[in-house]
Amino acid sequence: MKRNLIIVILILFSAVAVWGSIDKENNESIKQDITLEKRKRLFRQNIPTIAIDFVGIPYRFGGNPQQSETTDNSHLFFSIYSLAAKKAGLSYKNYLPMKYLLGNLKEVNENDLKNGDLIVLNDNHAAMIYQVEKTGKIHLIYSSEKRQQVFSFTSDHVVFYVYWLENLKGFYRLPDTMLEPGD
């Protein structure tokens, strides 16, 4: 009888230890998911201050602002995304020329815009929405070949209505798969 009691007690202790271990693993998994979601929010929060630093940089097709202090749209967007990701403890996937970047984005509703979304025109020209105010006003940035520099404007500007909205293809967002936990 004592022997059976000891065996039952040992089995119970083992079960409690295993259950506690599984529970601890589940808690760690939940903590990592929450941390990843916080990092993704930080990524979007970092975009405005990073983007504004690029305004006025000269335009050059193929220019890389981190190497030559010139830029085109592909390199501009890559630089903003990768720097914002790094500050949030994430990494942004590799550089993609504009046509490939656009092919990896998902369309979003104009009433659900977030920092880092793109407004894309019918000819695939794009500007990044680098800040969305609570009032709905949006701030945009792009590298303008015509103006030969990185240019910023808001949705209050007349060019937004007479050019961007008239030629609108849609609004697009990076999928979560483009952001990974940093090293």
Order of alpha helices (4+ residues) and beta strands (2+ residues): alpha-alpha-beta-alpha-beta-beta-beta-beta-beta-beta-beta
